[in-house]
Amino acid sequence: MTKAELINYISKDCKISKALAEKVLNSMTHNVGKCLRKGDKITLTNFGTFYVSKRRARTGRNPQTGAVIQIKARKVPRFKPGKQLKDWAS
């Protein structure tokens, strides 16, 4: 599903304009990112949890040259689906 298709679903389901649905979706994604940047965790009951995880520094390999490279430690966004979302998917 594309962003445009999701906007159409939101628009029809909530009986609002596509422009307003797009603003709502953009606001949601922007604010999730903003909260994760601060290190906050976002839990949406029956849907899932967005959180930040730390990835350790490690050694990797360049697939083109085979050269060994050092990959820096970093923080990455994660999502853990809730029970209801898992049930919907199965």
RACORDA-V949155 format. One record per residue. RES is the residue in one small letter. PHI is phi in degrees with one decimal (* if undefined). NEAR is the number of other C-alpha atoms within 8 Angstrom. Layout:
RES,PHI,NEAR / RES,PHI,NEAR
//
This chain:
m,*,4 / t,-93.5,5 / k,-61.3,6 / a,-62.7,6 / e,-66.1,8 / l,-63.9,9 / i,-61.2,12 / n,-61.3,10 / y,-61.4,8 / i,-62.4,11 / s,-59.1,13 / k,-70.5,8 / d,-66.2,6 / c,-95.5,6 / k,55.5,7 / i,-127.0,9 / s,-71.2,7 / k,-65.3,9 / a,-63.6,6 / l,-68.2,9 / a,-62.0,13 / e,-66.1,9 / k,-62.0,8 / v,-63.2,8 / l,-63.3,9 / n,-62.2,8 / s,-63.4,8 / m,-63.1,8 / t,-66.4,8 / h,-62.8,8 / n,-73.1,8 / v,-63.7,10 / g,-61.0,8 / k,-62.7,8 / c,-66.6,11 / l,-65.9,13 / r,-60.2,7 / k,-78.4,6 / g,92.7,8 / d,-76.0,9 / k,-111.1,10 / i,-117.4,9 / t,-113.5,8 / l,-109.3,7 / t,-52.9,6 / n,68.2,8 / f,-112.4,11 / g,161.9,13 / t,-128.6,12 / f,-98.4,13 / y,-153.5,12 / v,-108.2,12 / s,-120.7,8 / k,-96.1,8 / r,-107.8,8 / r,-71.0,7 / a,-67.6,9 / r,-153.4,8 / t,-97.4,8 / g,-128.1,8 / r,-137.7,8 / n,-71.7,9 / p,-66.4,6 / q,-80.5,4 / t,-104.8,5 / g,81.6,7 / a,-70.8,7 / v,-79.1,8 / i,-129.7,8 / q,-97.3,8 / i,-102.9,8 / k,-70.2,7 / a,-68.2,9 / r,-159.5,8 / k,-99.5,8 / v,-131.8,8 / p,-74.4,9 / r,-133.5,8 / f,-137.8,8 / k,-115.7,7 / p,-67.4,9 / g,-81.0,11 / k,-59.3,9 / q,-63.5,8 / l,-65.0,11 / k,-63.3,9 / d,-66.7,7 / w,-63.0,6 / a,-74.8,5 / s,-99.0,4
//
